[in-house]
Structure formats: structure tokens, C-alpha cells
Amino acid sequence: MDRMNLLVTGSNGQLGQTLCSQAAAQGLSVMPARRPEFDITDPERVEKVLQRSNASIVVNAAAYTAVDQAEDDRENAFRVNRDGPALLASCCCKLDLPLIHISTDYVFDGTKRDPYVETDPVNPVNIYGESKAAGEKEVRTRHEHHIILRTSWLYGLQGGNFVKTMLRLGMEKKEIRVVSDQFGCPTSAGELSSCILAIAAHILAAKPTRWGTYHCCGKGRTSWYGFAREIFDIAGRHLDLRVNRVIPVTTEKFPTRARRPANSVLDCSAVGRYFGFFPAPWREPLSGLIEHLASSMV
């Protein structure tokens, strides 16, 4: 197998930081590419960096992820989530570099009752989802040797996320209302990073690769309410929480600027079949992460 030299865009983000740390811990060569030094929408900069790098594979973890803000900031959401991946895919194609591009469950409309598979038609219900679906289309069009990896409900040590928000609210409030009729698959940044590295290793081992779109998220299904309850159950062992009541509410009672899909559960069996990566049940990585976060909050 060729030596794995990863170039990771968005390396200062939640996933990017975790992926770079995890790769480095395994003795892999990592080139972090982050703003403002590296902007995936800057053609001259992107081509120059990729040409001068010794990358063997590129992972695009850069994204505009402010779901509600995107409703009033469509131009920037599409610039980062569509135009950036289009540019990266074109440059990677020109330099014969495989590209792993991270996408989202929000490309679906949430009307399907069963878990979504990779071949289900996309039909996003918000601007963020539209911009990510457009980015997927650009990657497919511009570079044959790509993997699009959709994930959902991402959380980790770095950046803002639902777990950190619940821990903060749990320390401040006695009652917390959480949406109970939206379902998905909580995914740790560490678990997703492991999947990315498994796919990269497969590609660089020169094994026959089934290029295309895959899903990777925590195994199992829960609601935001169920996710919150689990967070507080675990955190209560490590922190003196104020919260003593978690109240389930409907989406109708908890309006947001952007619509969310009612069901964004993803079927991840394909990534196991083709790359040998089988995501852990979503509760397993959560306990260790909350214990780590709690140690800094005491």
C-alpha cells in the first residue's frame, strides 16, 4: 500500500480536527488545510496547494453548516457547499487524486418511513440541504474517483454541537424542552473519522474500489428527545446537573428558521459491505466523550 498522505480541508472544524488528530495518532502524514490560508472556493489557491502537496488522497470536511442561518444566507451556503466541492473535484481529477467528500442526511426530505439508502432520491427541505445536494452533484459530475460520505447528527470534542448544548443547558436550567418527532442517527466525529480512514486505506491499497455515495452514522435510531435523555443520563454520573425534567415537544411547538426532515435515519450497510467498516451503536462513543467533556466542566 502507498503511504497515506491526507490533505484535509476544513481541518479547523469539528470533524476536521478529529480526523487530523486520529490520523496523526496512527502515524499517518496529514496536511491540514484551513481558512483563511486555504479557501476551497479560491481556484488559484486550491490548485496551487494541491499541486505542491504530496497528498495521496483529499478529504473535504469543509462546509457551511449553519442550517438556520443558511435560509437568509443562500449565496454563501452555495458558494461553500456547492462551488467549493466543484472546484476541489475538478482539481483532484486533473491531478488524479481520489476525493472523499463529506455530505449530510439533510439532502433527504424525511418523508420515508424506513432508513434512507444511498440510491433514494434527494429532496432537501431547506437551503443547507439544497446546497449540500448541489455539492454532491458537482462532485459526481467532475471526478470519477470520488467517495461521497453522508452522515448525520454529528457531535465531538471540538466545535459546537447538540451534546455540548445539552450539557450547558443541563447545568443552567431545571426544565428543558426537546423535539421528539424528528428521528436520526447521532454520530461521533471519532467514529466518522475511523470510517474515512478505513475507506482511504482501502483506496490506497489499490483494491478494486466501488466509487460513489455511502452512508456512515451511529448505528440505531433515536429522536432529539431520546438523544438528550441519554446525554443527561450519562452526564448525571459525572456532573451536578440542574435539569430534573426533559419535556418532549413536537416540531410544531418548537419552530426553527429552517425546516428539518422528520426522518433522516440512514442505512449504513453498504459501507460495511464494500469497505469493511461497521459503525458502532450510537450510544457507545457518547459515554466516553461526555466523560471527557465533563472533566473540564467540573
C-alpha positions as a Markdown table, in Angstrom:
| # | Residue | x | y | z |
|---|---|---|---|---|
| 1 | Met | 0.0 | 0.0 | 0.0 |
| 2 | Asp | 1.2 | 3.5 | -0.8 |
| 3 | Arg | 1.9 | 5.7 | 2.2 |
| 4 | Met | -1.3 | 7.6 | 3.2 |
| 5 | Asn | -0.8 | 11.3 | 2.9 |
| 6 | Leu | -4.1 | 13.0 | 3.8 |
| 7 | Leu | -4.9 | 16.6 | 2.8 |
| 8 | Val | -7.9 | 17.5 | 5.0 |
| 9 | Thr | -9.9 | 20.7 | 4.1 |
| 10 | Gly | -11.9 | 22.3 | 6.9 |
| 11 | Ser | -9.3 | 21.0 | 9.3 |
| 12 | Asn | -10.2 | 23.5 | 12.0 |
| 13 | Gly | -13.8 | 22.2 | 12.1 |
| 14 | Gln | -15.4 | 19.6 | 14.3 |
| 15 | Leu | -14.7 | 16.7 | 12.0 |
| 16 | Gly | -11.5 | 18.1 | 10.5 |
| 17 | Gln | -9.8 | 18.4 | 13.9 |
| 18 | Thr | -10.8 | 15.0 | 15.0 |
| 19 | Leu | -9.8 | 13.4 | 11.7 |
| 20 | Cys | -6.3 | 15.1 | 11.7 |
| 21 | Ser | -5.7 | 14.0 | 15.3 |
| 22 | Gln | -6.8 | 10.5 | 14.7 |
| 23 | Ala | -4.7 | 10.1 | 11.6 |
| 24 | Ala | -1.6 | 11.6 | 13.3 |
| 25 | Ala | -2.1 | 9.2 | 16.2 |
| 26 | Gln | -1.9 | 6.3 | 13.8 |
| 27 | Gly | 1.4 | 7.7 | 12.4 |
| 28 | Leu | -0.1 | 8.9 | 9.1 |
| 29 | Ser | 1.0 | 12.0 | 7.3 |
| 30 | Val | -1.6 | 14.8 | 7.5 |
| 31 | Met | -1.7 | 18.1 | 5.8 |
| 32 | Pro | -4.3 | 20.4 | 7.5 |
| 33 | Ala | -5.9 | 22.9 | 5.1 |
| 34 | Arg | -8.0 | 25.5 | 6.8 |
| 35 | Arg | -9.3 | 29.0 | 6.3 |
| 36 | Pro | -8.1 | 31.7 | 5.9 |
| 37 | Glu | -4.9 | 30.2 | 4.4 |
| 38 | Phe | -6.9 | 27.7 | 2.4 |
| 39 | Asp | -10.3 | 28.6 | 0.9 |
| 40 | Ile | -11.9 | 25.8 | -1.1 |
| 41 | Thr | -13.7 | 28.5 | -3.2 |
| 42 | Asp | -10.4 | 30.1 | -4.3 |
| 43 | Pro | -9.4 | 28.5 | -7.7 |
| 44 | Glu | -5.8 | 29.7 | -7.7 |
| 45 | Arg | -5.1 | 28.8 | -4.1 |
| 46 | Val | -6.7 | 25.3 | -4.3 |
| 47 | Glu | -4.8 | 24.3 | -7.5 |
| 48 | Lys | -1.5 | 25.6 | -6.1 |
| 49 | Val | -1.8 | 23.9 | -2.8 |
| 50 | Leu | -2.9 | 20.6 | -4.3 |
| 51 | Gln | -0.1 | 20.7 | -6.9 |
| 52 | Arg | 2.6 | 21.4 | -4.3 |
| 53 | Ser | 1.3 | 18.9 | -1.7 |
| 54 | Asn | 2.4 | 15.3 | -1.6 |
| 55 | Ala | -1.2 | 14.2 | -0.9 |
| 56 | Ser | -2.3 | 10.7 | -1.9 |
| 57 | Ile | -5.9 | 11.4 | -1.1 |
| 58 | Val | -8.0 | 14.5 | -0.3 |
| 59 | Val | -10.8 | 14.7 | 2.3 |
| 60 | Asn | -13.2 | 17.6 | 2.1 |
| 61 | Ala | -14.5 | 18.3 | 5.5 |
| 62 | Ala | -15.1 | 22.0 | 4.8 |
| 63 | Ala | -18.7 | 23.1 | 4.8 |
| 64 | Tyr | -21.2 | 25.8 | 5.6 |
| 65 | Thr | -23.2 | 24.1 | 8.4 |
| 66 | Ala | -25.3 | 26.8 | 10.0 |
| 67 | Val | -28.7 | 25.3 | 9.0 |
| 68 | Asp | -31.0 | 28.1 | 10.1 |
| 69 | Gln | -28.6 | 30.9 | 9.1 |
| 70 | Ala | -28.4 | 29.5 | 5.6 |
| 71 | Glu | -32.1 | 30.4 | 5.0 |
| 72 | Asp | -31.0 | 34.0 | 4.9 |
| 73 | Asp | -27.5 | 33.4 | 3.5 |
| 74 | Arg | -28.2 | 31.3 | 0.5 |
| 75 | Glu | -25.3 | 32.7 | -1.6 |
| 76 | Asn | -22.6 | 31.9 | 0.9 |
| 77 | Ala | -24.1 | 28.4 | 1.6 |
| 78 | Phe | -24.0 | 27.5 | -2.1 |
| 79 | Arg | -20.6 | 29.1 | -2.5 |
| 80 | Val | -19.1 | 26.9 | 0.2 |
| 81 | Asn | -21.2 | 23.7 | -0.2 |
| 82 | Arg | -21.6 | 23.6 | -4.0 |
| 83 | Asp | -18.9 | 25.7 | -5.6 |
| 84 | Gly | -16.1 | 24.7 | -3.3 |
| 85 | Pro | -16.6 | 20.9 | -3.8 |
| 86 | Ala | -16.9 | 21.6 | -7.6 |
| 87 | Leu | -13.5 | 23.2 | -7.6 |
| 88 | Leu | -11.9 | 20.6 | -5.4 |
| 89 | Ala | -13.3 | 17.8 | -7.6 |
| 90 | Ser | -12.1 | 19.4 | -10.8 |
| 91 | Cys | -8.6 | 19.9 | -9.3 |
| 92 | Cys | -8.4 | 16.4 | -7.9 |
| 93 | Cys | -9.5 | 15.0 | -11.2 |
| 94 | Lys | -6.8 | 16.9 | -13.0 |
| 95 | Leu | -4.1 | 15.7 | -10.6 |
| 96 | Asp | -5.6 | 12.1 | -10.3 |
| 97 | Leu | -6.2 | 12.4 | -6.6 |
| 98 | Pro | -9.1 | 10.4 | -5.0 |
| 99 | Leu | -11.6 | 12.7 | -3.2 |
| 100 | Ile | -13.6 | 11.8 | -0.1 |
| 101 | His | -16.4 | 14.4 | 0.3 |
| 102 | Ile | -18.5 | 14.7 | 3.4 |
| 103 | Ser | -22.2 | 15.2 | 3.0 |
| 104 | Thr | -25.4 | 15.1 | 5.1 |
| 105 | Asp | -28.6 | 13.4 | 5.8 |
| 106 | Tyr | -30.4 | 16.7 | 5.2 |
| 107 | Val | -30.3 | 16.0 | 1.4 |
| 108 | Phe | -33.5 | 14.0 | 2.1 |
| 109 | Asp | -37.0 | 15.3 | 2.8 |
| 110 | Gly | -37.7 | 13.0 | 5.7 |
| 111 | Thr | -41.0 | 11.5 | 4.4 |
| 112 | Lys | -39.7 | 8.0 | 4.0 |
| 113 | Arg | -40.6 | 5.7 | 6.9 |
| 114 | Asp | -37.6 | 3.3 | 6.6 |
| 115 | Pro | -33.9 | 4.3 | 6.7 |
| 116 | Tyr | -32.7 | 6.0 | 3.7 |
| 117 | Val | -30.4 | 4.1 | 1.3 |
| 118 | Glu | -27.8 | 5.7 | -1.0 |
| 119 | Thr | -30.0 | 5.4 | -4.1 |
| 120 | Asp | -33.0 | 7.1 | -2.6 |
| 121 | Pro | -33.8 | 10.4 | -4.5 |
| 122 | Val | -32.7 | 13.5 | -2.7 |
| 123 | Asn | -35.3 | 16.2 | -2.0 |
| 124 | Pro | -34.0 | 18.7 | 0.6 |
| 125 | Val | -36.4 | 20.8 | 2.6 |
| 126 | Asn | -34.0 | 23.7 | 3.5 |
| 127 | Ile | -31.3 | 25.8 | 1.9 |
| 128 | Tyr | -28.5 | 24.0 | 3.7 |
| 129 | Gly | -29.7 | 20.6 | 2.3 |
| 130 | Glu | -30.1 | 22.1 | -1.2 |
| 131 | Ser | -26.6 | 23.4 | -1.1 |
| 132 | Lys | -25.2 | 20.1 | 0.0 |
| 133 | Ala | -27.2 | 18.1 | -2.6 |
| 134 | Ala | -25.9 | 20.5 | -5.2 |
| 135 | Gly | -22.3 | 19.9 | -4.0 |
| 136 | Glu | -22.8 | 16.1 | -4.3 |
| 137 | Lys | -24.0 | 16.6 | -7.9 |
| 138 | Glu | -20.9 | 18.7 | -8.8 |
| 139 | Val | -18.5 | 16.1 | -7.3 |
| 140 | Arg | -20.2 | 13.2 | -9.2 |
| 141 | Thr | -20.1 | 15.2 | -12.4 |
| 142 | Arg | -16.5 | 16.4 | -12.2 |
| 143 | His | -14.5 | 13.5 | -10.8 |
| 144 | Glu | -15.0 | 9.7 | -11.3 |
| 145 | His | -12.7 | 8.7 | -8.4 |
| 146 | His | -14.8 | 10.1 | -5.5 |
| 147 | Ile | -16.5 | 8.9 | -2.4 |
| 148 | Ile | -19.4 | 10.9 | -1.1 |
| 149 | Leu | -19.9 | 10.0 | 2.6 |
| 150 | Arg | -23.2 | 11.2 | 4.1 |
| 151 | Thr | -23.5 | 11.4 | 7.9 |
| 152 | Ser | -26.0 | 12.7 | 10.4 |
| 153 | Trp | -26.3 | 14.5 | 13.8 |
| 154 | Leu | -22.5 | 14.9 | 14.2 |
| 155 | Tyr | -21.0 | 15.6 | 17.6 |
| 156 | Gly | -17.5 | 15.7 | 19.0 |
| 157 | Leu | -15.0 | 17.3 | 21.3 |
| 158 | Gln | -14.4 | 20.3 | 19.1 |
| 159 | Gly | -16.8 | 22.9 | 17.8 |
| 160 | Gly | -20.5 | 23.5 | 18.7 |
| 161 | Asn | -22.9 | 20.6 | 18.7 |
| 162 | Phe | -26.0 | 19.2 | 20.3 |
| 163 | Val | -24.2 | 17.3 | 23.1 |
| 164 | Lys | -22.4 | 20.4 | 24.2 |
| 165 | Thr | -25.6 | 22.5 | 24.0 |
| 166 | Met | -27.5 | 20.0 | 26.2 |
| 167 | Leu | -24.7 | 19.8 | 28.8 |
| 168 | Arg | -24.6 | 23.6 | 29.0 |
| 169 | Leu | -28.4 | 23.8 | 29.3 |
| 170 | Gly | -28.4 | 20.9 | 31.8 |
| 171 | Met | -26.1 | 23.0 | 34.1 |
| 172 | Glu | -28.3 | 26.1 | 33.8 |
| 173 | Lys | -31.9 | 25.0 | 33.6 |
| 174 | Lys | -34.3 | 22.8 | 35.6 |
| 175 | Glu | -36.6 | 22.1 | 32.6 |
| 176 | Ile | -35.6 | 21.6 | 29.0 |
| 177 | Arg | -37.9 | 21.1 | 26.0 |
| 178 | Val | -36.6 | 19.0 | 23.2 |
| 179 | Val | -38.1 | 17.9 | 19.9 |
| 180 | Ser | -39.4 | 14.4 | 19.9 |
| 181 | Asp | -40.8 | 13.8 | 16.4 |
| 182 | Gln | -37.6 | 14.2 | 14.4 |
| 183 | Phe | -35.5 | 11.0 | 14.1 |
| 184 | Gly | -31.9 | 10.4 | 13.1 |
| 185 | Cys | -28.6 | 8.7 | 14.0 |
| 186 | Pro | -26.3 | 10.5 | 16.4 |
| 187 | Thr | -22.7 | 10.2 | 15.0 |
| 188 | Ser | -19.4 | 10.8 | 16.9 |
| 189 | Ala | -16.7 | 12.7 | 14.9 |
| 190 | Gly | -14.3 | 9.9 | 16.1 |
| 191 | Glu | -16.5 | 7.2 | 14.6 |
| 192 | Leu | -16.8 | 9.1 | 11.3 |
| 193 | Ser | -13.1 | 9.7 | 11.2 |
| 194 | Ser | -12.4 | 6.0 | 11.6 |
| 195 | Cys | -14.7 | 5.3 | 8.7 |
| 196 | Ile | -12.9 | 7.9 | 6.5 |
| 197 | Leu | -9.5 | 6.4 | 7.3 |
| 198 | Ala | -10.8 | 2.8 | 6.6 |
| 199 | Ile | -12.1 | 4.0 | 3.1 |
| 200 | Ala | -8.8 | 5.8 | 2.4 |
| 201 | Ala | -6.8 | 2.7 | 3.4 |
| 202 | His | -8.9 | 0.6 | 1.0 |
| 203 | Ile | -8.4 | 3.0 | -1.8 |
| 204 | Leu | -4.6 | 3.3 | -1.3 |
| 205 | Ala | -4.2 | -0.4 | -1.0 |
| 206 | Ala | -5.1 | -0.5 | -4.7 |
| 207 | Lys | -8.1 | -2.7 | -4.1 |
| 208 | Pro | -10.9 | -2.5 | -6.6 |
| 209 | Thr | -13.0 | 0.4 | -5.3 |
| 210 | Arg | -16.7 | 0.9 | -5.8 |
| 211 | Trp | -16.7 | 4.7 | -6.2 |
| 212 | Gly | -19.8 | 6.6 | -5.4 |
| 213 | Thr | -22.1 | 7.5 | -2.4 |
| 214 | Tyr | -22.2 | 5.9 | 1.0 |
| 215 | His | -23.7 | 6.5 | 4.4 |
| 216 | Cys | -21.9 | 6.4 | 7.8 |
| 217 | Cys | -23.6 | 7.3 | 11.1 |
| 218 | Gly | -24.1 | 5.8 | 14.5 |
| 219 | Lys | -26.0 | 2.5 | 14.5 |
| 220 | Gly | -29.6 | 2.8 | 15.6 |
| 221 | Arg | -32.3 | 5.3 | 15.7 |
| 222 | Thr | -33.5 | 8.0 | 18.1 |
| 223 | Ser | -35.2 | 11.3 | 18.4 |
| 224 | Trp | -33.6 | 14.6 | 19.6 |
| 225 | Tyr | -35.5 | 14.0 | 22.8 |
| 226 | Gly | -34.1 | 10.5 | 23.1 |
| 227 | Phe | -30.6 | 11.8 | 22.4 |
| 228 | Ala | -31.0 | 14.4 | 25.1 |
| 229 | Arg | -32.2 | 11.9 | 27.7 |
| 230 | Glu | -29.2 | 9.7 | 27.0 |
| 231 | Ile | -26.9 | 12.7 | 27.3 |
| 232 | Phe | -28.3 | 13.7 | 30.7 |
| 233 | Asp | -28.4 | 10.1 | 32.0 |
| 234 | Ile | -24.6 | 9.8 | 31.3 |
| 235 | Ala | -23.7 | 13.3 | 32.4 |
| 236 | Gly | -25.5 | 12.9 | 35.7 |
| 237 | Arg | -22.9 | 10.4 | 36.7 |
| 238 | His | -20.2 | 13.0 | 36.3 |
| 239 | Leu | -21.8 | 16.4 | 36.8 |
| 240 | Asp | -24.1 | 18.1 | 39.3 |
| 241 | Leu | -26.9 | 18.9 | 36.8 |
| 242 | Arg | -29.7 | 21.3 | 37.5 |
| 243 | Val | -32.1 | 19.8 | 35.0 |
| 244 | Asn | -34.7 | 17.5 | 36.5 |
| 245 | Arg | -37.2 | 17.4 | 33.7 |
| 246 | Val | -36.8 | 16.9 | 30.0 |
| 247 | Ile | -40.1 | 17.6 | 28.2 |
| 248 | Pro | -40.8 | 16.2 | 24.7 |
| 249 | Val | -42.3 | 18.6 | 22.3 |
| 250 | Thr | -43.4 | 18.5 | 18.6 |
| 251 | Thr | -41.7 | 20.3 | 15.8 |
| 252 | Glu | -44.8 | 22.4 | 15.5 |
| 253 | Lys | -44.3 | 23.6 | 19.1 |
| 254 | Phe | -40.6 | 24.3 | 18.5 |
| 255 | Pro | -40.4 | 26.2 | 15.2 |
| 256 | Thr | -37.0 | 27.0 | 13.6 |
| 257 | Arg | -36.0 | 29.2 | 10.7 |
| 258 | Ala | -35.2 | 26.1 | 8.5 |
| 259 | Arg | -37.4 | 23.1 | 8.2 |
| 260 | Arg | -35.8 | 19.8 | 9.3 |
| 261 | Pro | -36.6 | 16.3 | 7.9 |
| 262 | Ala | -38.8 | 14.3 | 10.3 |
| 263 | Asn | -36.8 | 11.1 | 9.4 |
| 264 | Ser | -33.2 | 11.3 | 8.5 |
| 265 | Val | -32.2 | 7.8 | 9.6 |
| 266 | Leu | -29.5 | 6.4 | 7.2 |
| 267 | Asp | -28.9 | 2.8 | 6.2 |
| 268 | Cys | -25.1 | 2.2 | 6.6 |
| 269 | Ser | -24.9 | -1.4 | 5.4 |
| 270 | Ala | -23.2 | -0.6 | 2.1 |
| 271 | Val | -20.1 | 1.0 | 3.8 |
| 272 | Gly | -19.7 | -2.3 | 5.7 |
| 273 | Arg | -20.1 | -4.5 | 2.6 |
| 274 | Tyr | -17.6 | -2.6 | 0.5 |
| 275 | Phe | -15.1 | -1.2 | 3.0 |
| 276 | Gly | -15.5 | -3.4 | 6.0 |
| 277 | Phe | -16.5 | -0.6 | 8.3 |
| 278 | Phe | -19.4 | -1.2 | 10.6 |
| 279 | Pro | -20.5 | 1.8 | 12.7 |
| 280 | Ala | -20.9 | 1.2 | 16.4 |
| 281 | Pro | -24.2 | 1.7 | 18.2 |
| 282 | Trp | -24.7 | 5.4 | 18.6 |
| 283 | Arg | -24.7 | 5.3 | 22.5 |
| 284 | Glu | -21.2 | 3.7 | 22.7 |
| 285 | Pro | -18.9 | 6.6 | 21.8 |
| 286 | Leu | -21.2 | 9.1 | 23.6 |
| 287 | Ser | -20.3 | 7.9 | 27.1 |
| 288 | Gly | -16.6 | 8.4 | 26.7 |
| 289 | Leu | -17.0 | 11.8 | 25.1 |
| 290 | Ile | -19.3 | 13.1 | 27.8 |
| 291 | Glu | -16.9 | 11.9 | 30.5 |
| 292 | His | -14.1 | 13.8 | 28.8 |
| 293 | Leu | -16.2 | 17.0 | 28.4 |
| 294 | Ala | -17.5 | 16.7 | 32.0 |
| 295 | Ser | -13.9 | 16.6 | 33.3 |
| 296 | Ser | -13.4 | 20.2 | 32.0 |
| 297 | Met | -16.7 | 21.4 | 33.3 |
| 298 | Val | -16.3 | 20.4 | 36.9 |
